[in-house]
């Protein structure tokens, strides 16, 4: 269970529900539908639709690279107004990373979220939140598996690749 605002003097905002109180986040469909609704709302707000098709998509992932870390990097460069290279990219995005069952996630659950669009539980990878950590039998059930953006691209006849500075078996 997560703490409610009254449980800690410096916490404010709405009380977060326990996983046991709201099980809708456990399904893959919940996250897919939520993303589609957000995209539909964003498209309604767009004044001019872009009808061009993307030729390539490159996902740069800085594991643990928060806004605060990037700000500290700029300060290390000598001035907080300095830009790191990716600040010059024409389009960037941020994602809120947390596991369904924990507020502070691990690399496995966040990798599942940003590569498949489906949030899972802490300590799980490639499965939805129906699978608790250490439940290998449920994790083996194909109904709990998520599909990654790489599989979507491959199914569409696109090539995919991976470049990493970490070991290939690292979660993110």
C-alpha positions as CSV (number, residue, x, y, z in Angstrom):
1,X,0.0,0.0,0.0
2,X,1.1,3.5,-0.7
3,X,1.1,6.3,1.9
4,X,-1.8,8.8,1.9
5,X,-1.0,12.6,2.3
6,X,-2.1,12.5,6.0
7,X,0.5,9.8,6.7
8,X,3.5,12.0,6.1
9,X,3.8,15.8,6.8
10,X,5.6,16.7,3.6
11,X,3.4,14.7,1.2
12,X,0.6,16.5,-0.6
13,X,-1.8,15.6,-3.4
14,X,-4.3,12.8,-3.8
15,X,-3.9,9.5,-2.0
16,X,-2.5,6.7,-4.3
17,X,-4.6,3.6,-4.3
18,X,-3.2,0.2,-3.3
19,X,-2.8,-2.4,-6.1
20,X,-5.4,-4.5,-4.2
21,X,-8.0,-1.7,-4.4
22,X,-7.8,-1.2,-8.1
23,X,-6.8,-4.1,-10.3
24,X,-7.6,-2.5,-13.6
25,X,-3.9,-1.6,-14.0
26,X,-3.0,-5.2,-14.1
27,X,-4.3,-5.8,-17.6
28,X,-2.5,-5.0,-20.8
29,X,-5.7,-3.6,-22.3
30,X,-5.8,-0.9,-19.5
31,X,-2.5,0.5,-20.6
32,X,-3.1,0.2,-24.3
33,X,-6.5,1.9,-24.0
34,X,-5.1,4.6,-21.8
35,X,-2.3,5.4,-24.3
36,X,-4.8,5.4,-27.2
37,X,-7.0,7.9,-25.3
38,X,-4.1,10.2,-24.6
39,X,-3.0,10.1,-28.2
40,X,-6.5,10.8,-29.4
41,X,-6.7,13.8,-27.1
42,X,-3.3,15.1,-28.3
43,X,-4.3,14.7,-31.9
44,X,-7.5,16.7,-31.3
45,X,-5.3,19.5,-29.9
46,X,-3.0,19.6,-32.9
47,X,-3.7,22.5,-35.2
48,X,-2.1,20.9,-38.2
49,X,-1.9,17.2,-38.7
50,X,1.4,15.7,-39.9
51,X,0.5,13.3,-42.7
52,X,4.1,12.3,-43.3
53,X,5.2,8.8,-42.4
54,X,8.3,8.3,-40.2
55,X,11.1,6.6,-42.1
56,X,13.1,5.8,-38.9
57,X,12.5,6.0,-35.2
58,X,15.4,6.1,-32.8
59,X,14.8,5.6,-29.1
60,X,17.6,7.0,-26.9
61,X,17.4,5.7,-23.4
62,X,19.4,7.2,-20.6
63,X,18.7,4.8,-17.8
64,X,18.4,6.8,-14.6
65,X,18.8,10.1,-16.6
66,X,16.2,12.3,-14.9
67,X,15.6,16.0,-15.4
68,X,17.7,16.5,-12.3
69,X,20.6,14.5,-13.6
70,X,20.6,16.4,-16.9
71,X,20.5,19.7,-15.0
72,X,23.5,18.5,-12.9
73,X,25.3,17.6,-16.2
74,X,24.7,21.2,-17.5
75,X,26.1,22.6,-14.3
76,X,29.1,20.3,-14.6
77,X,29.7,21.7,-18.1
78,X,30.2,25.0,-16.4
79,X,26.8,26.7,-16.8
80,X,23.2,25.5,-16.3
81,X,22.3,27.2,-19.5
82,X,24.7,24.9,-21.5
83,X,23.0,22.2,-23.7
84,X,23.9,18.6,-23.8
85,X,23.7,17.1,-27.3
86,X,20.2,15.7,-27.1
87,X,18.8,19.0,-26.0
88,X,19.3,20.0,-29.7
89,X,17.1,17.2,-31.0
90,X,13.9,18.6,-32.7
91,X,11.6,16.3,-30.7
92,X,12.1,14.8,-27.3
93,X,9.8,13.3,-24.7
94,X,9.8,12.4,-21.0
95,X,8.1,9.4,-19.4
96,X,7.0,8.9,-15.8
97,X,8.4,5.7,-14.7
98,X,6.9,3.7,-11.8
99,X,5.8,0.1,-11.4
100,X,2.2,-0.7,-10.8
101,X,3.0,-2.1,-7.3
102,X,5.8,0.3,-6.3
103,X,6.4,4.0,-6.6
104,X,10.2,3.6,-7.2
105,X,10.7,1.1,-10.1
106,X,13.5,-1.1,-11.2
107,X,15.0,-1.2,-14.7
108,X,13.0,-4.3,-15.7
109,X,9.6,-2.9,-15.0
110,X,10.4,0.5,-16.6
111,X,11.9,-1.2,-19.7
112,X,8.7,-3.1,-20.1
113,X,6.7,0.2,-19.8
114,X,8.6,2.2,-22.4
115,X,9.2,-0.6,-24.8
116,X,5.7,-2.0,-24.8
117,X,3.5,0.7,-23.3
118,X,2.3,-1.6,-20.5
119,X,3.3,-1.1,-16.9
120,X,4.2,-4.2,-14.9
121,X,5.2,-5.0,-11.3
122,X,8.6,-4.3,-9.7
123,X,11.1,-7.1,-10.7
124,X,9.2,-8.3,-13.7
125,X,10.0,-7.8,-17.4
126,X,8.0,-8.4,-20.6
127,X,4.8,-9.2,-18.7
128,X,1.8,-7.2,-17.5
129,X,1.0,-6.5,-13.8
130,X,-1.0,-9.7,-13.4
131,X,2.4,-11.3,-12.8
132,X,3.9,-10.7,-9.4
133,X,7.7,-10.9,-8.9
134,X,9.0,-14.5,-8.6
135,X,5.8,-16.0,-10.2
136,X,7.6,-18.0,-13.0
137,X,4.5,-20.1,-13.8
138,X,2.3,-17.0,-14.5
139,X,5.2,-15.3,-16.3
140,X,5.3,-18.2,-18.7
141,X,1.7,-17.8,-19.6
142,X,1.6,-16.1,-23.1
143,X,-1.6,-14.2,-22.0
144,X,0.6,-12.1,-19.7
145,X,3.3,-11.3,-22.2
146,X,3.7,-7.8,-23.7
147,X,4.8,-7.0,-27.2
148,X,7.6,-4.5,-27.7
149,X,7.9,-1.7,-30.2
150,X,10.7,-3.7,-31.9
151,X,8.2,-6.6,-32.5
152,X,5.6,-4.1,-33.9
153,X,8.3,-2.7,-36.2
154,X,9.4,-6.2,-37.3
155,X,5.8,-7.3,-37.9
156,X,5.5,-4.2,-40.2
157,X,8.5,-5.3,-42.2
158,X,10.9,-2.8,-40.6
159,X,14.5,-3.5,-39.5
160,X,15.3,-3.1,-35.9
161,X,18.6,-2.8,-34.1
162,X,20.2,-2.2,-30.7
163,X,23.2,-0.2,-29.7
164,X,24.2,-0.2,-26.0
165,X,26.9,0.8,-23.7
166,X,25.7,-1.6,-21.1
167,X,25.6,-5.4,-21.3
168,X,23.0,-6.7,-23.8
169,X,21.2,-8.7,-21.0
170,X,20.7,-5.5,-18.9
171,X,17.0,-4.9,-18.3
172,X,16.8,-1.5,-19.9
